[in-house]
């Protein structure tokens, strides 16, 4: 709520009053009960808490739902290292995962929406193959967005990886491996199968997709994911529940 004063209309606290009168008016204003403003603030906040997520507005139901596990609730992040909004999401997502969610099967898929996105997808799967993703995932975003390093260029990525403590030869061999070729091709298929139209996008249970464009920006994305998880949980159990104590990380395997 924004309160404004219009100086052209000298009201109770306007310039038409003496300094003593204005001081007395401000003192009386300070004594007004806080509850007097509550009706202006409560309904909107309450509505945001209780209105269910709206399909077509807060999230999309995929036209072709994808296979998902039934023992846990799958949450897939579709990202692109070159995306500013993905970089903004990453520290929030790290905290979200660290909070502990045993009921969640979490994975990451690098979006391959065009050929120019292939190298950064290859970088992701190279780090996976070297067992370095958990340590280096956030560092990739920092290198690209804070240090302006073009990690989509192989030689730049190779030098950066070596300075970060990775073996140059193993990095190069993994980057050019047939396994990474297959993983990148699979990520391209998943980009199409899940109808990814923007990044970051997050798909819950293989069928409900939300994104920073559908929510009120990046900070609202993970709270919306939590609400979609609750829909899945309630649909499976018929009751509301709470998350567990540990999470998993990885990529959707080819």
C-alpha contacts under 8 A as a table, 3 or more apart, distances in Angstrom:
res1	aa1	res2	aa2	distance
1	X	40	X	7.74
1	X	41	X	7.55
6	X	9	X	5.92
6	X	10	X	7.84
7	X	10	X	6.09
7	X	14	X	6.60
7	X	15	X	7.48
9	X	14	X	7.20
10	X	13	X	7.02
10	X	14	X	4.07
10	X	15	X	5.73
10	X	16	X	5.44
10	X	17	X	7.91
11	X	14	X	4.89
11	X	16	X	7.62
12	X	17	X	7.55
12	X	22	X	7.40
12	X	25	X	6.81
13	X	17	X	6.99
13	X	21	X	7.99
13	X	22	X	5.27
13	X	25	X	6.37
13	X	26	X	7.34
14	X	17	X	6.24
14	X	22	X	7.48
15	X	18	X	7.47
17	X	21	X	5.86
17	X	22	X	6.15
18	X	21	X	5.15
18	X	22	X	6.20
19	X	22	X	5.15
19	X	23	X	6.15
20	X	23	X	5.09
20	X	24	X	6.22
21	X	24	X	5.14
21	X	25	X	6.15
22	X	25	X	5.02
22	X	26	X	6.22
23	X	26	X	5.19
23	X	27	X	6.25
24	X	27	X	5.09
24	X	28	X	6.32
25	X	28	X	5.17
25	X	29	X	6.22
26	X	29	X	4.94
26	X	30	X	6.22
27	X	30	X	5.17
27	X	31	X	6.65
28	X	31	X	5.25
28	X	32	X	6.95
29	X	32	X	5.50
32	X	36	X	7.25
33	X	36	X	5.69
34	X	37	X	5.94
34	X	38	X	6.99
35	X	38	X	4.92
35	X	39	X	7.60
36	X	39	X	7.13
37	X	40	X	5.61
37	X	41	X	6.92
38	X	41	X	5.24
38	X	42	X	5.81
39	X	42	X	5.56
39	X	43	X	6.84
40	X	43	X	7.12
41	X	44	X	6.24
41	X	45	X	6.66
42	X	45	X	5.30
42	X	46	X	5.84
43	X	46	X	5.05
43	X	47	X	5.95
44	X	47	X	5.11
44	X	48	X	6.29
45	X	48	X	5.21
45	X	49	X	6.55
46	X	49	X	5.19
46	X	50	X	6.32
47	X	50	X	5.22
47	X	51	X	5.60
48	X	51	X	5.91
53	X	57	X	7.98
53	X	58	X	5.73
53	X	59	X	7.27
53	X	224	X	7.56
53	X	227	X	7.16
53	X	228	X	7.46
54	X	57	X	5.38
54	X	58	X	5.14
54	X	59	X	6.59
55	X	58	X	5.95
55	X	59	X	5.12
55	X	60	X	5.48
55	X	61	X	6.65
56	X	59	X	5.63
56	X	60	X	5.10
56	X	61	X	7.48
57	X	60	X	7.23
57	X	214	X	6.32
58	X	210	X	6.59
58	X	214	X	5.29
58	X	215	X	5.69
58	X	224	X	7.71
59	X	208	X	6.47
59	X	209	X	5.41
59	X	210	X	4.40
59	X	211	X	7.38
59	X	214	X	6.33
59	X	215	X	7.90
60	X	208	X	5.71
60	X	209	X	5.07
60	X	210	X	6.34
61	X	65	X	7.93
61	X	207	X	5.62
61	X	208	X	4.71
61	X	209	X	6.30
62	X	65	X	5.45
62	X	194	X	7.02
62	X	195	X	7.44
62	X	206	X	8.00
62	X	207	X	5.08
62	X	208	X	6.14
62	X	209	X	6.89
64	X	193	X	7.57
64	X	194	X	7.66
64	X	207	X	7.55
65	X	194	X	7.80
65	X	206	X	5.58
65	X	207	X	4.61
66	X	193	X	7.63
66	X	194	X	7.29
66	X	206	X	4.68
66	X	207	X	6.36
67	X	206	X	6.00
68	X	73	X	7.75
68	X	74	X	6.21
68	X	205	X	5.73
68	X	206	X	5.42
69	X	72	X	5.96
69	X	73	X	6.70
69	X	74	X	6.49
69	X	205	X	7.69
70	X	73	X	6.86
72	X	103	X	5.02
72	X	104	X	5.53
72	X	105	X	5.97
73	X	103	X	6.02
73	X	104	X	4.86
73	X	105	X	5.78
73	X	204	X	7.18
73	X	205	X	5.76
73	X	229	X	7.14
73	X	232	X	7.43
73	X	233	X	7.79
74	X	104	X	5.81
74	X	105	X	4.58
74	X	106	X	5.90
74	X	107	X	7.83
74	X	203	X	7.95
74	X	204	X	5.77
74	X	205	X	4.93
74	X	206	X	7.01
75	X	104	X	6.68
75	X	105	X	6.06
75	X	106	X	4.85
75	X	107	X	6.46
75	X	202	X	6.80
75	X	203	X	5.76
75	X	204	X	4.71
75	X	205	X	6.45
75	X	206	X	7.93
76	X	106	X	5.82
76	X	107	X	4.86
76	X	108	X	5.60
76	X	109	X	7.04
76	X	202	X	5.49
76	X	203	X	5.19
76	X	204	X	6.62
76	X	252	X	7.90
77	X	106	X	7.87
77	X	107	X	6.33
77	X	108	X	4.81
77	X	109	X	6.13
77	X	200	X	7.03
77	X	201	X	6.04
77	X	202	X	4.55
77	X	203	X	6.68
78	X	108	X	6.08
78	X	109	X	4.89
78	X	110	X	5.77
78	X	111	X	5.82
78	X	191	X	7.94
78	X	196	X	7.63
78	X	199	X	6.52
78	X	200	X	5.79
78	X	201	X	5.16
78	X	202	X	5.98
78	X	203	X	7.93
79	X	83	X	7.56
79	X	86	X	6.13
79	X	108	X	7.37
79	X	109	X	6.43
79	X	110	X	5.10
79	X	111	X	5.59
79	X	199	X	5.44
79	X	200	X	4.98
79	X	201	X	6.82
80	X	83	X	5.39
80	X	86	X	6.67
80	X	110	X	5.57
80	X	111	X	5.62
80	X	112	X	8.00
80	X	117	X	7.79
80	X	120	X	7.54
80	X	121	X	7.66
80	X	199	X	6.62
80	X	200	X	7.34
81	X	86	X	6.92
81	X	87	X	7.13
81	X	110	X	7.81
81	X	120	X	6.50
81	X	140	X	7.19
81	X	141	X	6.11
81	X	144	X	7.71
82	X	86	X	7.92
82	X	87	X	7.98
82	X	120	X	7.83
82	X	141	X	7.66
82	X	144	X	6.98
82	X	145	X	7.70
83	X	86	X	5.23
83	X	87	X	6.41
83	X	199	X	6.96
83	X	200	X	7.83
84	X	87	X	5.07
84	X	88	X	6.36
84	X	145	X	7.28
85	X	88	X	4.94
85	X	89	X	6.18
85	X	199	X	7.30
85	X	200	X	6.67
85	X	212	X	7.74
85	X	218	X	6.74
86	X	89	X	4.98
86	X	90	X	6.18
86	X	199	X	6.63
86	X	200	X	5.32
87	X	90	X	5.35
87	X	91	X	7.84
87	X	141	X	5.68
87	X	142	X	7.91
87	X	145	X	7.55
88	X	91	X	6.86
88	X	92	X	7.57
88	X	218	X	7.08
89	X	92	X	5.30
89	X	93	X	5.96
89	X	200	X	7.88
89	X	218	X	6.12
89	X	219	X	7.51
90	X	93	X	5.01
90	X	94	X	6.10
90	X	138	X	6.84
91	X	94	X	5.01
91	X	95	X	6.37
91	X	138	X	7.69
92	X	95	X	5.25
92	X	96	X	6.14
92	X	219	X	7.81
93	X	96	X	4.82
93	X	97	X	6.11
93	X	222	X	7.45
94	X	97	X	5.27
94	X	98	X	6.11
95	X	98	X	4.95
95	X	99	X	6.28
96	X	99	X	5.40
96	X	100	X	7.68
96	X	222	X	7.71
97	X	100	X	5.90
97	X	101	X	6.93
97	X	246	X	7.97
97	X	247	X	6.06
97	X	248	X	7.97
98	X	246	X	7.53
98	X	247	X	7.28
99	X	245	X	7.26
99	X	246	X	7.41
100	X	243	X	7.33
100	X	244	X	6.00
100	X	245	X	4.11
100	X	246	X	3.81
100	X	247	X	5.21
101	X	104	X	5.49
101	X	243	X	5.18
101	X	244	X	4.49
101	X	245	X	5.15
101	X	246	X	4.64
101	X	247	X	4.53
101	X	248	X	7.95
102	X	105	X	7.88
102	X	243	X	6.67
102	X	244	X	4.36
102	X	245	X	5.38
102	X	246	X	4.52
102	X	247	X	5.07
102	X	248	X	7.62
103	X	243	X	6.33
103	X	244	X	5.94
103	X	247	X	7.55
104	X	247	X	6.16
104	X	248	X	7.04
105	X	247	X	7.14
105	X	248	X	5.84
105	X	249	X	7.33
106	X	247	X	7.26
106	X	248	X	5.55
106	X	249	X	5.14
106	X	250	X	6.58
106	X	251	X	7.82
107	X	248	X	7.79
107	X	249	X	5.46
107	X	250	X	4.59
107	X	251	X	4.37
107	X	252	X	5.78
108	X	249	X	7.69
108	X	250	X	6.11
108	X	251	X	4.60
108	X	252	X	6.66
109	X	187	X	6.27
109	X	190	X	7.92
109	X	251	X	5.92
109	X	252	X	6.57
110	X	120	X	7.97
110	X	121	X	5.39
110	X	124	X	7.23
110	X	187	X	6.37
111	X	117	X	7.54
111	X	121	X	7.18
111	X	187	X	6.50
111	X	188	X	6.74
111	X	191	X	5.72
111	X	196	X	7.78
111	X	199	X	7.87
112	X	115	X	7.12
112	X	117	X	5.49
112	X	118	X	6.02
112	X	121	X	6.92
112	X	184	X	7.71
112	X	187	X	6.39
112	X	188	X	4.85
112	X	191	X	6.32
113	X	117	X	6.67
113	X	188	X	6.94
113	X	191	X	6.80
114	X	117	X	5.60
114	X	118	X	7.29
115	X	118	X	5.44
116	X	119	X	6.97
117	X	120	X	5.86
117	X	121	X	6.50
117	X	152	X	7.96
118	X	121	X	5.04
118	X	122	X	6.04
118	X	184	X	7.05
119	X	122	X	4.86
119	X	123	X	6.16
119	X	152	X	4.92
119	X	153	X	7.09
119	X	154	X	7.59
120	X	123	X	4.83
120	X	124	X	6.32
120	X	151	X	6.96
120	X	152	X	5.10
121	X	124	X	5.11
121	X	125	X	6.48
121	X	184	X	6.28
122	X	125	X	5.26
122	X	126	X	6.01
122	X	175	X	6.40
122	X	180	X	6.46
122	X	181	X	7.68
122	X	184	X	6.26
123	X	126	X	5.02
123	X	127	X	6.31
123	X	151	X	7.93
123	X	152	X	7.54
123	X	157	X	7.74
123	X	175	X	6.89
124	X	127	X	5.31
124	X	128	X	6.37
124	X	133	X	7.37
124	X	137	X	7.79
125	X	128	X	4.76
125	X	129	X	6.05
125	X	175	X	7.83
125	X	180	X	5.99
125	X	183	X	7.00
125	X	184	X	7.55
126	X	129	X	5.05
126	X	130	X	6.27
126	X	171	X	6.82
126	X	174	X	5.61
126	X	175	X	5.25
126	X	180	X	6.71
127	X	130	X	5.11
127	X	131	X	6.17
127	X	132	X	5.02
127	X	133	X	4.90
127	X	136	X	7.39
128	X	131	X	5.15
128	X	132	X	6.05
128	X	133	X	5.15
129	X	132	X	7.61
129	X	174	X	6.78
130	X	133	X	7.69
130	X	170	X	7.77
130	X	171	X	7.35
130	X	174	X	7.58
131	X	134	X	7.73
132	X	135	X	5.50
132	X	136	X	5.91
133	X	136	X	5.08
133	X	137	X	5.23
134	X	137	X	5.85
135	X	138	X	7.42
135	X	139	X	7.63
136	X	139	X	4.90
136	X	140	X	6.21
137	X	140	X	5.42
137	X	141	X	7.09
138	X	141	X	5.36
138	X	142	X	6.47
139	X	142	X	4.97
139	X	143	X	6.03
140	X	143	X	5.16
140	X	144	X	6.26
140	X	151	X	7.91
141	X	144	X	5.25
141	X	145	X	5.84
141	X	146	X	7.63
142	X	145	X	5.36
142	X	146	X	4.99
142	X	147	X	6.48
143	X	146	X	5.80
143	X	147	X	4.81
143	X	148	X	6.26
143	X	149	X	5.49
143	X	151	X	7.78
144	X	147	X	5.78
144	X	148	X	4.80
144	X	149	X	4.82
144	X	150	X	6.22
144	X	151	X	6.70
145	X	148	X	5.49
145	X	149	X	7.64
149	X	156	X	7.43
150	X	153	X	5.97
150	X	156	X	6.66
150	X	157	X	7.61
151	X	154	X	6.88
151	X	156	X	5.69
151	X	157	X	4.66
151	X	160	X	7.94
152	X	156	X	7.66
152	X	157	X	6.83
153	X	156	X	5.42
153	X	157	X	6.13
154	X	157	X	5.03
154	X	158	X	5.96
155	X	158	X	4.98
155	X	159	X	6.22
156	X	159	X	5.29
156	X	160	X	6.11
157	X	160	X	5.04
157	X	161	X	5.97
158	X	161	X	5.14
158	X	162	X	6.19
158	X	168	X	6.46
158	X	171	X	6.96
158	X	172	X	6.94
159	X	162	X	5.15
159	X	163	X	6.22
159	X	168	X	7.74
160	X	163	X	5.18
160	X	164	X	6.18
161	X	164	X	4.93
161	X	165	X	6.50
161	X	166	X	5.40
161	X	167	X	7.64
161	X	168	X	7.18
161	X	171	X	7.55
162	X	165	X	5.24
162	X	166	X	4.89
162	X	167	X	5.94
162	X	168	X	5.47
163	X	166	X	7.30
166	X	170	X	7.93
166	X	171	X	7.00
167	X	170	X	5.43
167	X	171	X	6.03
168	X	171	X	5.13
168	X	172	X	6.16
169	X	172	X	5.17
169	X	173	X	6.08
170	X	173	X	5.10
170	X	174	X	5.97
171	X	174	X	5.23
171	X	175	X	6.04
172	X	175	X	5.12
172	X	176	X	6.34
173	X	176	X	5.40
173	X	177	X	5.97
174	X	177	X	4.96
174	X	180	X	6.97
175	X	180	X	6.51
176	X	180	X	7.00
176	X	181	X	7.41
177	X	180	X	5.44
177	X	181	X	6.41
178	X	181	X	4.82
178	X	182	X	6.21
179	X	182	X	5.13
179	X	183	X	6.23
180	X	183	X	4.91
180	X	184	X	6.05
181	X	184	X	5.34
181	X	185	X	6.29
182	X	185	X	5.09
182	X	186	X	6.10
182	X	254	X	7.51
183	X	186	X	4.97
183	X	187	X	6.14
183	X	253	X	7.73
183	X	254	X	6.13
184	X	187	X	5.02
184	X	188	X	6.28
185	X	188	X	5.10
185	X	189	X	6.45
186	X	189	X	5.06
186	X	190	X	6.22
186	X	254	X	5.76
187	X	190	X	4.98
187	X	191	X	6.10
188	X	191	X	5.10
188	X	192	X	6.62
189	X	192	X	5.20
189	X	193	X	6.01
190	X	193	X	4.79
190	X	194	X	5.81
191	X	194	X	5.62
191	X	195	X	6.11
191	X	196	X	5.41
192	X	195	X	4.95
192	X	196	X	6.49
193	X	196	X	7.96
196	X	199	X	7.67
196	X	201	X	7.03
198	X	201	X	6.37
198	X	211	X	7.42
198	X	213	X	7.73
199	X	211	X	6.98
199	X	212	X	7.58
200	X	211	X	5.82
200	X	212	X	6.39
201	X	209	X	6.74
201	X	210	X	5.77
201	X	211	X	4.27
201	X	212	X	7.00
202	X	209	X	5.63
202	X	210	X	5.47
202	X	211	X	6.06
202	X	225	X	7.48
203	X	206	X	6.01
203	X	207	X	6.61
203	X	208	X	5.44
203	X	209	X	4.29
203	X	210	X	6.48
204	X	207	X	6.22
204	X	208	X	5.20
204	X	209	X	6.40
204	X	225	X	7.30
204	X	228	X	6.78
204	X	229	X	6.71
205	X	208	X	6.66
205	X	232	X	7.26
208	X	228	X	7.45
210	X	214	X	6.16
210	X	215	X	7.31
210	X	221	X	7.38
210	X	224	X	7.60
210	X	225	X	7.32
211	X	214	X	5.22
211	X	215	X	6.31
211	X	221	X	6.29
212	X	215	X	5.21
212	X	216	X	6.76
212	X	217	X	4.71
212	X	218	X	4.89
212	X	220	X	7.31
212	X	221	X	5.57
213	X	216	X	7.16
213	X	217	X	6.23
214	X	217	X	7.68
215	X	218	X	7.55
215	X	220	X	5.90
215	X	221	X	5.93
215	X	224	X	7.39
216	X	219	X	7.47
216	X	220	X	5.51
216	X	221	X	7.48
217	X	220	X	5.66
217	X	221	X	6.69
218	X	221	X	5.29
218	X	222	X	7.95
219	X	222	X	7.02
219	X	223	X	7.91
220	X	223	X	5.59
220	X	224	X	6.35
221	X	224	X	5.24
221	X	225	X	6.35
222	X	225	X	4.76
222	X	226	X	6.22
223	X	226	X	5.05
223	X	227	X	6.46
224	X	227	X	5.03
224	X	228	X	6.32
225	X	228	X	5.04
225	X	229	X	6.11
226	X	229	X	5.01
226	X	230	X	6.24
227	X	230	X	5.00
227	X	231	X	6.44
228	X	231	X	5.01
228	X	232	X	6.50
229	X	232	X	5.17
229	X	233	X	6.10
230	X	233	X	4.93
230	X	234	X	5.91
230	X	240	X	7.10
230	X	241	X	7.64
231	X	234	X	5.26
231	X	235	X	6.02
232	X	235	X	5.04
232	X	236	X	6.23
233	X	236	X	5.22
233	X	237	X	6.12
233	X	238	X	7.68
233	X	239	X	7.64
233	X	240	X	7.09
233	X	241	X	7.26
234	X	237	X	5.20
234	X	238	X	4.72
234	X	239	X	5.09
234	X	240	X	5.55
234	X	241	X	7.61
235	X	238	X	5.55
235	X	239	X	7.92
237	X	240	X	7.81
